[in-house]
Every structure is written in C-alpha cells, then in structure tokens.
C-alpha cells in the first residue's frame, strides 16, 4: 500500500469530520420550537442556545493555538469526536433528568460546541499535511462535506419527523451521535502528518506581525460574514419573499443554499487545477456582491430567491480558498495560523447575521435592507483580494 493510499483513509475521516461539525451546528436549531413547547422555555432563552454554541466555539478557536501542538493532533481530533457524540447524546438525556431542562440543553450544546471548534481548527491542517497534489482542489472538496452534512441533517431530520413523529426527536439525536462515534475509530488508526516540525511554527506573535497575514484575516472574516449573513437569514427571507410555510422556507432557504454551496465547492475543486486560486476567488467575490444586490434590490420574489440560492455558489470557495492561500503564503504558520483563521471566520460568521438583524430592525423590519447592508462584506473581500494581488 503506497503512502498516498494510506492517507486516503485520513481524507475520508476528515470528510466525516466536517459532516460531524454540520450535525453539531445545524441539528439543534431544528428543535427550537420543540424545546419551547416541551420544556416551557422562553424565546429569549432559545436565542441563547446558538449564542452559547458560537461563543464556545470562538473560545476554543482562540485557545487551540496554545495547546493543540503540545497535546498532539490525533489526541485532539479523537477527543473532538468523542465530545460531539457525548454532547449529542446528552442533549437527548439531560433536559429530562436535570431540574432545569434549559440548563441541560445548554450544557450539552457547550460540550459539542467544543468539538465543533476543535474540528474547525484541526481538519484543514490535517488535510494540508497529507502528501497529495493539488491541495487547493482537495481543500475545496473537503469543505463541501460540511454542506452535504447540513443538507443531510435538514432532509434526514425532516424525513424522520414525518415518518416517526416529532415526539421521537430524542431517538434521532442518539442516531446522529453515532456519526462522530464511528469517526473516532477512523481517526484512531489513520496516518496523521504535520505541516511543520514541533516548535518550528511561526507562533501567534510572529504571525500577527506579518502584514499579509492581516489581509488573510480580513478575507477570512469577510468570507464567514458573507456566508452566514445569507444562510442564517435564508429561511426567514424565503418566508418573507414568497409567503411560504416555515417547512418549505427551510427547504427553499438554508437547504437550497447549502446544496448550491456544496456543488460550488465540488466544481471549484476541479477548476482550481487549471485556474489560479486568487482569480477563482475574485470571480466568486464579485458574483457574491451581485447575489446580495439581486436578493436585496430585486422587486421579484423569484429573482430574490435566485439571488439567495446563487449566493451559495458564490461563497463556496471563499472560506477553503482563503485557507489554501494562507498555507501557500505562510507555509510555516502551523497550528496557530489555522486557529487564528478559524477565529476570524467564526467572528465574521457571528457579526454578519447580527448586522443583518440590527439593520433590518432599524429599517422597520425590512429584511432586504439588512441584506443590502451585509453586501459590504463581499465588497470588502473583493477589495482585500485586490490588495493581496499587489503583494509580492
């Protein structure tokens, strides 16, 4: 068995790692109304659930640069999947066991949010360290599995609830927990390389003194904001633009967005073999600006939804593309670089949807105005790419 054949096992484990992250990020939101009715939880408390998830993930991103190299990639990525399985299992158990059901939900969410943060930091450098050619292509295809995981969660959960009823959500939660549990075995035995030798990485301080790295941070933050501003509000936008029920809005909004984003990443995986990464990203950035303008300014609901769906195509390459460029421009960046990039992307992913909500509120509940304001993020990304092209 050749070395590259051995590392195919690593690649497949990383694919399933991003599916695990998609389960952690997207399953609980499908149960928000169920939590509210079953445990008499207020909407204000429900709003805390995604906030706690993303804040925990951000803290893990920030801390990972300090401990991942010392603990080791294998131990950390195995622990991440154990925590994902445990957190999902506890989500099905703790709310019915603890005196305060909401406390049980938050504790479970925090446990699998730690897993999500570790996966965010670890999976990309593990793939970058594999002895494959066309790393940009591999990275784009890798990140498409988050999209397919998101689609699987939405469609699989909808099908399960239709057949077995919403009251059996605890059974489905335990079934989803089997995915990371199975991947523990994959990561326990697959080969895992290192991008740089131990102690040879640039470290956080030296990275932050590089002007080009700040440009990469800007690109990552704008990529996260451009992606999440649309995907987090896609369901509400579908309902507001077309007047469809929520179930249809979920399928026409975030699910369709994820499908187009996944297809985009698969397509870009092939195109990146012949097109420079910067050129591909610049074209997608310009398309993203156009999609935000189409969604926010079009008087036609159909064209508005087309802008929302095509936005999934345009943002698909931005996050993995920035990671690939960072590995090329800062080859000695090490774990600290990937942790800081994940932190920047997650910060952008937090600030983008907040901007849409805040501006929409100021505009009297006009969601289109909020999306128009969020168009500033892909514009800033295009400007950053243009500045990066001028760097030697």
C-alpha positions as a Markdown table, in Angstrom:
| # | Residue | x | y | z |
|---|---|---|---|---|
| 1 | Unk | 0.0 | 0.0 | 0.0 |
| 2 | Unk | 1.5 | 3.3 | -1.1 |
| 3 | Unk | 1.8 | 6.3 | 1.3 |
| 4 | Unk | -0.9 | 8.3 | -0.6 |
| 5 | Unk | -3.3 | 5.3 | -0.5 |
| 6 | Unk | -2.8 | 5.2 | 3.3 |
| 7 | Unk | -3.6 | 8.9 | 3.5 |
| 8 | Unk | -6.9 | 8.3 | 1.7 |
| 9 | Unk | -8.2 | 6.9 | 5.0 |
| 10 | Unk | -7.2 | 10.2 | 6.6 |
| 11 | Unk | -9.0 | 12.2 | 3.9 |
| 12 | Unk | -12.2 | 10.1 | 4.4 |
| 13 | Unk | -12.1 | 10.6 | 8.1 |
| 14 | Unk | -11.7 | 14.4 | 7.6 |
| 15 | Unk | -14.7 | 14.3 | 5.3 |
| 16 | Unk | -16.8 | 12.7 | 8.0 |
| 17 | Unk | -15.3 | 15.2 | 10.5 |
| 18 | Unk | -17.0 | 18.1 | 8.6 |
| 19 | Unk | -20.2 | 16.1 | 8.5 |
| 20 | Unk | -19.9 | 15.9 | 12.3 |
| 21 | Unk | -19.5 | 19.6 | 12.6 |
| 22 | Unk | -22.5 | 20.2 | 10.4 |
| 23 | Unk | -24.6 | 18.0 | 12.7 |
| 24 | Unk | -23.4 | 19.9 | 15.7 |
| 25 | Unk | -24.1 | 23.3 | 14.2 |
| 26 | Unk | -27.5 | 22.6 | 12.4 |
| 27 | Unk | -29.4 | 19.9 | 14.3 |
| 28 | Unk | -30.5 | 21.7 | 17.5 |
| 29 | Unk | -31.9 | 24.7 | 15.6 |
| 30 | Unk | -34.5 | 22.4 | 14.1 |
| 31 | Unk | -35.7 | 21.6 | 17.6 |
| 32 | Unk | -36.0 | 25.2 | 19.0 |
| 33 | Unk | -39.8 | 25.3 | 18.8 |
| 34 | Unk | -40.0 | 21.7 | 20.2 |
| 35 | Unk | -37.8 | 22.8 | 23.2 |
| 36 | Unk | -40.0 | 25.8 | 23.7 |
| 37 | Unk | -43.2 | 23.8 | 23.8 |
| 38 | Unk | -41.9 | 20.7 | 25.7 |
| 39 | Unk | -39.9 | 22.4 | 28.4 |
| 40 | Unk | -41.8 | 25.8 | 28.6 |
| 41 | Unk | -38.6 | 27.6 | 27.6 |
| 42 | Unk | -39.0 | 31.3 | 26.6 |
| 43 | Unk | -37.9 | 32.6 | 23.2 |
| 44 | Unk | -35.3 | 34.7 | 24.9 |
| 45 | Unk | -33.7 | 31.6 | 26.3 |
| 46 | Unk | -34.0 | 29.8 | 23.0 |
| 47 | Unk | -32.0 | 32.7 | 21.5 |
| 48 | Unk | -29.2 | 32.0 | 23.9 |
| 49 | Unk | -28.6 | 28.5 | 22.5 |
| 50 | Unk | -26.9 | 29.5 | 19.2 |
| 51 | Unk | -25.1 | 32.3 | 21.0 |
| 52 | Unk | -23.6 | 29.9 | 23.6 |
| 53 | Unk | -22.7 | 27.5 | 20.8 |
| 54 | Unk | -20.8 | 30.1 | 18.7 |
| 55 | Unk | -19.2 | 31.8 | 21.7 |
| 56 | Unk | -17.9 | 28.4 | 23.0 |
| 57 | Unk | -16.6 | 27.6 | 19.5 |
| 58 | Unk | -14.8 | 31.0 | 19.4 |
| 59 | Unk | -13.2 | 30.5 | 22.7 |
| 60 | Unk | -11.9 | 27.0 | 21.6 |
| 61 | Unk | -10.5 | 28.6 | 18.4 |
| 62 | Unk | -8.7 | 31.2 | 20.5 |
| 63 | Unk | -7.3 | 28.6 | 22.9 |
| 64 | Unk | -6.4 | 25.9 | 20.4 |
| 65 | Unk | -3.3 | 27.7 | 19.2 |
| 66 | Unk | -1.8 | 27.2 | 22.7 |
| 67 | Unk | -2.5 | 23.6 | 23.4 |
| 68 | Unk | -3.0 | 21.6 | 20.1 |
| 69 | Unk | 0.7 | 21.3 | 19.3 |
| 70 | Unk | 1.5 | 20.2 | 22.8 |
| 71 | Unk | -1.3 | 17.6 | 23.1 |
| 72 | Unk | -1.0 | 16.4 | 19.5 |
| 73 | Unk | -3.3 | 16.3 | 16.5 |
| 74 | Unk | -4.5 | 12.8 | 16.9 |
| 75 | Unk | -5.5 | 13.1 | 20.6 |
| 76 | Unk | -7.3 | 16.4 | 19.9 |
| 77 | Unk | -9.2 | 15.2 | 16.9 |
| 78 | Unk | -10.3 | 11.9 | 18.6 |
| 79 | Unk | -11.3 | 13.9 | 21.7 |
| 80 | Unk | -13.3 | 16.3 | 19.4 |
| 81 | Unk | -15.4 | 13.4 | 18.1 |
| 82 | Unk | -15.9 | 11.8 | 21.5 |
| 83 | Unk | -17.2 | 15.2 | 22.7 |
| 84 | Unk | -19.5 | 15.5 | 19.7 |
| 85 | Unk | -21.0 | 12.1 | 20.4 |
| 86 | Unk | -21.3 | 12.8 | 24.1 |
| 87 | Unk | -22.8 | 16.2 | 23.6 |
| 88 | Unk | -25.5 | 15.0 | 21.2 |
| 89 | Unk | -26.3 | 12.0 | 23.5 |
| 90 | Unk | -26.6 | 14.3 | 26.5 |
| 91 | Unk | -28.9 | 16.6 | 24.5 |
| 92 | Unk | -31.4 | 13.7 | 24.4 |
| 93 | Unk | -31.0 | 12.9 | 28.1 |
| 94 | Unk | -30.1 | 15.9 | 30.3 |
| 95 | Unk | -33.2 | 18.1 | 29.7 |
| 96 | Unk | -35.4 | 15.3 | 31.2 |
| 97 | Unk | -33.0 | 14.5 | 34.0 |
| 98 | Unk | -31.9 | 17.9 | 35.4 |
| 99 | Unk | -34.3 | 20.1 | 37.5 |
| 100 | Unk | -33.8 | 22.9 | 34.9 |
| 101 | Unk | -34.3 | 21.5 | 31.4 |
| 102 | Unk | -32.7 | 24.6 | 29.9 |
| 103 | Unk | -29.5 | 24.1 | 31.9 |
| 104 | Unk | -29.3 | 20.6 | 30.5 |
| 105 | Unk | -29.7 | 21.8 | 26.9 |
| 106 | Unk | -27.0 | 24.5 | 27.4 |
| 107 | Unk | -24.6 | 22.0 | 28.9 |
| 108 | Unk | -25.0 | 19.6 | 26.1 |
| 109 | Unk | -24.6 | 22.4 | 23.5 |
| 110 | Unk | -21.4 | 23.6 | 25.1 |
| 111 | Unk | -19.9 | 20.1 | 25.1 |
| 112 | Unk | -20.5 | 19.6 | 21.4 |
| 113 | Unk | -19.5 | 23.2 | 20.6 |
| 114 | Unk | -16.1 | 22.4 | 22.0 |
| 115 | Unk | -16.0 | 19.6 | 19.4 |
| 116 | Unk | -17.1 | 21.9 | 16.6 |
| 117 | Unk | -14.3 | 24.4 | 17.5 |
| 118 | Unk | -11.6 | 21.7 | 17.6 |
| 119 | Unk | -12.8 | 20.3 | 14.2 |
| 120 | Unk | -12.7 | 23.8 | 12.7 |
| 121 | Unk | -9.0 | 24.2 | 13.8 |
| 122 | Unk | -7.8 | 20.7 | 13.2 |
| 123 | Unk | -9.3 | 19.2 | 10.0 |
| 124 | Unk | -7.8 | 21.7 | 7.5 |
| 125 | Unk | -4.2 | 21.4 | 8.6 |
| 126 | Unk | -4.5 | 17.6 | 8.8 |
| 127 | Unk | -5.5 | 17.6 | 5.1 |
| 128 | Unk | -2.9 | 20.1 | 4.2 |
| 129 | Unk | -0.2 | 17.8 | 5.7 |
| 130 | Unk | -1.3 | 14.9 | 3.6 |
| 131 | Unk | 1.1 | 14.1 | 0.7 |
| 132 | Unk | -1.4 | 14.9 | -2.1 |
| 133 | Unk | -1.0 | 17.1 | -5.2 |
| 134 | Unk | -3.5 | 19.9 | -6.0 |
| 135 | Unk | -4.1 | 20.9 | -2.3 |
| 136 | Unk | -6.5 | 23.7 | -3.3 |
| 137 | Unk | -8.7 | 21.1 | -5.0 |
| 138 | Unk | -8.6 | 18.8 | -2.0 |
| 139 | Unk | -9.4 | 21.7 | 0.4 |
| 140 | Unk | -12.4 | 22.8 | -1.6 |
| 141 | Unk | -13.8 | 19.3 | -1.9 |
| 142 | Unk | -13.1 | 18.8 | 1.9 |
| 143 | Unk | -15.2 | 21.8 | 2.8 |
| 144 | Unk | -18.1 | 20.7 | 0.6 |
| 145 | Unk | -18.7 | 17.9 | 3.1 |
| 146 | Unk | -19.9 | 20.5 | 5.6 |
| 147 | Unk | -22.6 | 21.5 | 3.1 |
| 148 | Unk | -23.6 | 17.9 | 2.4 |
| 149 | Unk | -23.7 | 17.3 | 6.1 |
| 150 | Unk | -26.0 | 20.3 | 6.5 |
| 151 | Unk | -28.3 | 19.0 | 3.7 |
| 152 | Unk | -28.3 | 15.6 | 5.3 |
| 153 | Unk | -29.3 | 17.0 | 8.7 |
| 154 | Unk | -32.2 | 19.1 | 7.3 |
| 155 | Unk | -33.5 | 16.4 | 4.9 |
| 156 | Unk | -32.8 | 13.4 | 7.1 |
| 157 | Unk | -34.4 | 15.1 | 10.2 |
| 158 | Unk | -37.5 | 16.2 | 8.2 |
| 159 | Unk | -38.0 | 12.7 | 6.8 |
| 160 | Unk | -37.6 | 11.1 | 10.3 |
| 161 | Unk | -40.1 | 13.5 | 11.9 |
| 162 | Unk | -42.5 | 12.9 | 9.0 |
| 163 | Unk | -42.4 | 9.1 | 9.4 |
| 164 | Unk | -41.9 | 8.7 | 13.2 |
| 165 | Unk | -43.2 | 12.0 | 14.6 |
| 166 | Unk | -41.6 | 15.0 | 16.2 |
| 167 | Unk | -42.1 | 13.5 | 19.7 |
| 168 | Unk | -39.3 | 10.9 | 18.9 |
| 169 | Unk | -36.6 | 13.6 | 18.5 |
| 170 | Unk | -34.5 | 12.1 | 21.3 |
| 171 | Unk | -34.1 | 8.9 | 19.3 |
| 172 | Unk | -33.0 | 10.9 | 16.2 |
| 173 | Unk | -30.5 | 12.8 | 18.4 |
| 174 | Unk | -28.9 | 9.5 | 19.5 |
| 175 | Unk | -28.8 | 8.3 | 15.9 |
| 176 | Unk | -26.9 | 11.4 | 14.8 |
| 177 | Unk | -24.5 | 10.8 | 17.7 |
| 178 | Unk | -23.4 | 7.6 | 16.0 |
| 179 | Unk | -21.7 | 9.5 | 13.2 |
| 180 | Unk | -18.9 | 11.1 | 15.3 |
| 181 | Unk | -18.7 | 7.9 | 17.4 |
| 182 | Unk | -17.9 | 5.9 | 14.2 |
| 183 | Unk | -15.3 | 8.5 | 13.2 |
| 184 | Unk | -13.4 | 8.1 | 16.5 |
| 185 | Unk | -12.3 | 4.7 | 15.2 |
| 186 | Unk | -11.2 | 6.2 | 11.8 |
| 187 | Unk | -9.0 | 8.9 | 13.4 |
| 188 | Unk | -7.6 | 6.5 | 16.0 |
| 189 | Unk | -5.8 | 4.5 | 13.3 |
| 190 | Unk | -5.4 | 6.7 | 10.2 |
| 191 | Unk | -1.9 | 8.3 | 9.5 |
| 192 | Unk | -1.7 | 12.0 | 10.5 |
| 193 | Unk | 1.2 | 14.2 | 9.4 |
| 194 | Unk | 2.3 | 17.6 | 10.5 |
| 195 | Unk | 2.7 | 20.8 | 8.4 |
| 196 | Unk | 5.8 | 22.0 | 10.4 |
| 197 | Unk | 8.1 | 20.3 | 12.8 |
| 198 | Unk | 7.3 | 20.7 | 16.5 |
| 199 | Unk | 8.5 | 24.1 | 17.8 |
| 200 | Unk | 9.2 | 25.3 | 14.2 |
| 201 | Unk | 5.8 | 27.1 | 13.6 |
| 202 | Unk | 5.8 | 30.9 | 13.5 |
| 203 | Unk | 3.6 | 31.3 | 16.5 |
| 204 | Unk | 0.8 | 33.8 | 17.1 |
| 205 | Unk | 3.1 | 36.8 | 17.8 |
| 206 | Unk | 5.2 | 36.5 | 14.7 |
| 207 | Unk | 2.1 | 35.8 | 12.5 |
| 208 | Unk | 0.4 | 39.0 | 13.7 |
| 209 | Unk | 3.5 | 41.0 | 12.7 |
| 210 | Unk | 3.1 | 39.9 | 9.1 |
| 211 | Unk | 1.1 | 42.5 | 7.1 |
| 212 | Unk | 0.0 | 39.8 | 4.6 |
| 213 | Unk | -1.5 | 37.8 | 7.4 |
| 214 | Unk | -3.8 | 40.6 | 8.4 |
| 215 | Unk | -5.1 | 40.6 | 4.8 |
| 216 | Unk | -5.8 | 36.9 | 5.1 |
| 217 | Unk | -7.6 | 37.6 | 8.4 |
| 218 | Unk | -9.7 | 40.2 | 6.6 |
| 219 | Unk | -10.5 | 37.7 | 3.8 |
| 220 | Unk | -11.5 | 35.0 | 6.3 |
| 221 | Unk | -13.7 | 37.3 | 8.4 |
| 222 | Unk | -15.5 | 38.6 | 5.3 |
| 223 | Unk | -15.9 | 35.0 | 3.9 |
| 224 | Unk | -17.5 | 33.9 | 7.2 |
| 225 | Unk | -19.8 | 37.0 | 7.2 |
| 226 | Unk | -20.8 | 36.7 | 3.6 |
| 227 | Unk | -21.7 | 33.0 | 4.0 |
| 228 | Unk | -23.5 | 33.2 | 7.3 |
| 229 | Unk | -25.4 | 36.5 | 6.7 |
| 230 | Unk | -27.3 | 34.8 | 4.0 |
| 231 | Unk | -27.5 | 31.2 | 5.3 |
| 232 | Unk | -28.7 | 32.3 | 8.8 |
| 233 | Unk | -31.5 | 34.5 | 7.3 |
| 234 | Unk | -32.3 | 32.4 | 4.2 |
| 235 | Unk | -35.3 | 30.7 | 5.8 |
| 236 | Unk | -36.8 | 34.0 | 7.0 |
| 237 | Unk | -36.0 | 35.6 | 3.7 |
| 238 | Unk | -37.8 | 32.7 | 1.8 |
| 239 | Unk | -40.9 | 33.1 | 4.0 |
| 240 | Unk | -40.9 | 36.9 | 3.7 |
| 241 | Unk | -40.3 | 37.0 | 0.0 |
| 242 | Unk | -42.7 | 34.2 | -1.1 |
| 243 | Unk | -45.1 | 33.8 | 1.9 |
| 244 | Unk | -44.4 | 30.0 | 2.1 |
| 245 | Unk | -44.8 | 28.0 | 5.3 |
| 246 | Unk | -41.7 | 27.5 | 7.5 |
| 247 | Unk | -41.1 | 23.9 | 6.5 |
| 248 | Unk | -41.0 | 25.0 | 2.8 |
| 249 | Unk | -38.9 | 28.0 | 3.8 |
| 250 | Unk | -36.3 | 25.8 | 5.5 |
| 251 | Unk | -36.0 | 23.7 | 2.3 |
| 252 | Unk | -36.1 | 26.6 | -0.1 |
| 253 | Unk | -33.8 | 28.7 | 2.1 |
| 254 | Unk | -30.9 | 27.2 | 4.0 |
| 255 | Unk | -31.2 | 23.7 | 2.5 |
| 256 | Unk | -31.1 | 25.0 | -1.1 |
| 257 | Unk | -28.3 | 27.4 | -0.1 |
| 258 | Unk | -26.2 | 24.5 | 1.2 |
| 259 | Unk | -26.8 | 22.4 | -1.9 |
| 260 | Unk | -25.5 | 25.2 | -4.1 |
| 261 | Unk | -22.6 | 25.9 | -1.8 |
| 262 | Unk | -21.7 | 22.2 | -1.9 |
| 263 | Unk | -21.9 | 22.0 | -5.7 |
| 264 | Unk | -19.8 | 25.1 | -5.9 |
| 265 | Unk | -17.0 | 23.6 | -3.8 |
| 266 | Unk | -17.1 | 20.4 | -5.9 |
| 267 | Unk | -16.9 | 22.4 | -9.1 |
| 268 | Unk | -14.2 | 24.7 | -7.8 |
| 269 | Unk | -12.2 | 21.6 | -6.7 |
| 270 | Unk | -11.9 | 20.8 | -10.4 |
| 271 | Unk | -11.4 | 24.4 | -11.7 |
| 272 | Unk | -8.6 | 25.1 | -9.2 |
| 273 | Unk | -6.4 | 22.6 | -11.0 |
| 274 | Unk | -6.3 | 25.0 | -14.0 |
| 275 | Unk | -7.2 | 28.4 | -12.6 |
| 276 | Unk | -5.1 | 30.4 | -10.1 |
| 277 | Unk | -6.8 | 30.4 | -6.6 |
| 278 | Unk | -6.8 | 34.2 | -6.4 |
| 279 | Unk | -8.5 | 34.5 | -9.8 |
| 280 | Unk | -11.2 | 32.0 | -8.9 |
| 281 | Unk | -11.8 | 33.7 | -5.5 |
| 282 | Unk | -12.0 | 37.1 | -7.1 |
| 283 | Unk | -14.6 | 36.0 | -9.6 |
| 284 | Unk | -16.7 | 34.4 | -6.8 |
| 285 | Unk | -16.4 | 37.5 | -4.7 |
| 286 | Unk | -17.7 | 39.7 | -7.5 |
| 287 | Unk | -20.6 | 37.2 | -8.0 |
| 288 | Unk | -21.3 | 37.3 | -4.3 |
| 289 | Unk | -21.7 | 41.1 | -4.4 |
| 290 | Unk | -24.1 | 40.7 | -7.3 |
| 291 | Unk | -26.1 | 38.0 | -5.4 |
| 292 | Unk | -26.5 | 40.3 | -2.4 |
| 293 | Unk | -27.7 | 43.1 | -4.7 |
| 294 | Unk | -30.1 | 40.8 | -6.5 |
| 295 | Unk | -31.6 | 39.4 | -3.3 |
| 296 | Unk | -32.0 | 42.8 | -1.6 |
| 297 | Unk | -33.0 | 45.1 | -4.5 |
| 298 | Unk | -35.0 | 42.9 | -6.8 |
| 299 | Unk | -38.8 | 43.6 | -6.8 |
| 300 | Unk | -39.5 | 40.0 | -7.9 |
| 301 | Unk | -39.7 | 37.3 | -5.1 |
| 302 | Unk | -38.4 | 34.7 | -7.6 |
| 303 | Unk | -35.4 | 36.7 | -8.5 |
| 304 | Unk | -34.7 | 37.5 | -4.9 |
| 305 | Unk | -34.7 | 33.8 | -4.1 |
| 306 | Unk | -32.5 | 33.2 | -7.1 |
| 307 | Unk | -30.0 | 35.7 | -5.6 |
| 308 | Unk | -30.2 | 33.8 | -2.3 |
| 309 | Unk | -29.5 | 30.4 | -3.9 |
| 310 | Unk | -26.8 | 31.7 | -6.2 |
| 311 | Unk | -25.1 | 33.2 | -3.2 |
| 312 | Unk | -24.4 | 29.7 | -2.0 |
| 313 | Unk | -22.5 | 29.2 | -5.3 |
| 314 | Unk | -20.5 | 32.4 | -4.8 |
| 315 | Unk | -19.4 | 31.9 | -1.2 |
| 316 | Unk | -18.5 | 28.2 | -1.6 |
| 317 | Unk | -14.8 | 28.8 | -2.5 |
| 318 | Unk | -14.2 | 31.8 | -0.2 |
| 319 | Unk | -13.5 | 30.0 | 3.1 |
| 320 | Unk | -11.5 | 27.0 | 1.8 |
| 321 | Unk | -9.8 | 29.2 | -0.7 |
| 322 | Unk | -8.5 | 31.6 | 2.0 |
| 323 | Unk | -7.2 | 28.6 | 4.0 |
| 324 | Unk | -5.3 | 27.3 | 0.9 |
| 325 | Unk | -3.8 | 30.7 | 0.1 |
| 326 | Unk | -2.7 | 31.1 | 3.7 |
| 327 | Unk | -0.9 | 27.7 | 3.7 |
| 328 | Unk | 0.9 | 28.8 | 0.5 |
| 329 | Unk | 1.8 | 32.3 | 1.7 |
| 330 | Unk | 2.7 | 31.3 | 5.3 |
| 331 | Unk | 3.9 | 27.7 | 5.0 |
| 332 | Unk | 5.4 | 27.9 | 8.5 |
| 333 | Unk | 2.2 | 29.2 | 10.0 |
| 334 | Unk | 1.5 | 26.0 | 11.8 |
| 335 | Unk | -1.5 | 25.4 | 14.1 |
| 336 | Unk | -1.5 | 29.0 | 15.3 |
| 337 | Unk | -2.3 | 30.2 | 11.8 |
| 338 | Unk | -5.2 | 27.8 | 11.3 |
| 339 | Unk | -6.6 | 28.6 | 14.8 |
| 340 | Unk | -6.5 | 32.4 | 14.1 |
| 341 | Unk | -8.1 | 31.9 | 10.7 |
| 342 | Unk | -10.9 | 29.8 | 12.2 |
| 343 | Unk | -11.3 | 32.5 | 14.9 |
| 344 | Unk | -11.5 | 35.2 | 12.2 |
| 345 | Unk | -14.0 | 33.2 | 10.1 |
| 346 | Unk | -16.2 | 32.5 | 13.1 |
| 347 | Unk | -16.1 | 36.1 | 14.2 |
| 348 | Unk | -17.2 | 37.1 | 10.8 |
| 349 | Unk | -19.9 | 34.4 | 10.9 |
| 350 | Unk | -21.2 | 35.9 | 14.1 |
| 351 | Unk | -21.0 | 39.6 | 13.1 |
| 352 | Unk | -22.6 | 39.1 | 9.7 |
| 353 | Unk | -26.0 | 37.8 | 10.8 |
| 354 | Unk | -26.0 | 40.3 | 13.7 |
| 355 | Unk | -25.6 | 43.1 | 11.1 |
| 356 | Unk | -28.5 | 41.9 | 9.1 |
| 357 | Unk | -30.7 | 41.7 | 12.1 |
| 358 | Unk | -29.7 | 45.1 | 13.5 |
| 359 | Unk | -30.0 | 47.0 | 10.3 |
| 360 | Unk | -33.4 | 45.2 | 9.5 |
| 361 | Unk | -34.7 | 46.3 | 12.9 |
| 362 | Unk | -33.6 | 49.9 | 12.3 |
| 363 | Unk | -35.4 | 49.8 | 8.9 |
| 364 | Unk | -38.6 | 48.8 | 10.5 |
| 365 | Unk | -38.3 | 45.1 | 10.0 |
| 366 | Unk | -37.2 | 45.3 | 6.3 |
| 367 | Unk | -35.0 | 42.2 | 5.8 |
| 368 | Unk | -34.0 | 43.3 | 2.4 |
| 369 | Unk | -32.3 | 46.4 | 3.8 |
| 370 | Unk | -30.4 | 44.3 | 6.3 |
| 371 | Unk | -29.2 | 42.0 | 3.4 |
| 372 | Unk | -28.2 | 45.1 | 1.4 |
| 373 | Unk | -26.0 | 46.3 | 4.3 |
| 374 | Unk | -24.4 | 42.8 | 4.6 |
| 375 | Unk | -23.3 | 43.3 | 0.9 |
| 376 | Unk | -20.5 | 45.3 | 2.4 |
| 377 | Unk | -18.8 | 42.1 | 3.5 |
| 378 | Unk | -18.2 | 40.6 | 0.0 |
| 379 | Unk | -17.2 | 44.1 | -1.3 |
| 380 | Unk | -14.6 | 44.3 | 1.4 |
| 381 | Unk | -13.4 | 40.7 | 0.5 |
| 382 | Unk | -13.0 | 41.8 | -3.2 |
| 383 | Unk | -11.0 | 44.8 | -2.1 |
| 384 | Unk | -8.8 | 42.6 | 0.1 |
| 385 | Unk | -8.2 | 40.2 | -2.7 |
| 386 | Unk | -7.2 | 43.1 | -5.0 |
| 387 | Unk | -4.8 | 44.3 | -2.3 |
| 388 | Unk | -3.4 | 40.7 | -1.9 |
| 389 | Unk | -2.7 | 40.5 | -5.7 |
| 390 | Unk | -0.5 | 43.6 | -5.3 |
| 391 | Unk | 1.6 | 41.9 | -2.6 |
| 392 | Unk | 4.9 | 40.3 | -3.6 |
